[in-house]
Amino acid sequence: MVFRFGARELRLFSTITTFGTPVDITLDEVAIESYYPADAESAAYFTESPP
């Protein structure tokens, strides 16, 4: 996924984690989608201090 903020581009990739077992109906549809930086420039954006 690519986000553009003016001249800056942030590149991210995602993973989806699902929970539950075939007999556990309460966790049947629980899924968490997480996004991670795909390159060093994107990682730096999320770790730098705000001005």
C-alpha positions as CSV (number, residue, x, y, z in Angstrom):
1,M,0.0,0.0,0.0
2,V,1.4,3.4,-0.9
3,F,0.3,6.7,0.8
4,R,1.3,10.0,-0.6
5,F,1.6,13.1,1.6
6,G,2.8,15.9,-0.6
7,A,6.3,14.9,-1.8
8,R,6.6,12.0,0.7
9,E,5.6,8.5,0.0
10,L,5.0,5.9,2.7
11,R,5.1,2.2,1.6
12,L,3.5,-0.4,3.8
13,F,2.6,-4.0,3.7
14,S,0.0,-5.8,5.8
15,T,-0.6,-9.1,7.5
16,I,-3.8,-10.6,8.7
17,T,-4.0,-12.8,11.8
18,T,-7.1,-14.9,12.6
19,F,-7.9,-16.5,15.8
20,G,-10.1,-19.5,16.8
21,T,-10.7,-23.1,16.2
22,P,-13.4,-24.9,14.2
23,V,-15.3,-25.6,17.4
24,D,-15.0,-22.2,19.0
25,I,-17.8,-20.0,17.6
26,T,-16.9,-17.0,19.7
27,L,-13.5,-16.5,17.9
28,D,-14.8,-17.6,14.5
29,E,-14.6,-14.1,12.8
30,V,-11.9,-12.3,14.8
31,A,-9.1,-11.0,12.6
32,I,-6.5,-8.4,13.2
33,E,-4.9,-6.6,10.2
34,S,-1.5,-5.0,11.0
35,Y,0.5,-2.6,8.8
36,Y,4.4,-2.5,8.7
37,P,6.8,-0.2,6.8
38,A,8.0,-1.8,3.6
39,D,11.3,0.3,3.3
40,A,13.7,2.2,5.5
41,E,12.3,5.6,4.5
42,S,8.8,4.6,5.7
43,A,10.2,3.2,8.9
44,A,12.0,6.4,9.6
45,Y,8.8,8.4,9.2
46,F,7.1,6.3,12.0
47,T,10.1,6.5,14.3
48,E,11.1,10.2,14.0
49,S,10.0,12.7,16.6
50,P,7.4,15.3,15.6
51,P,8.7,18.9,15.1
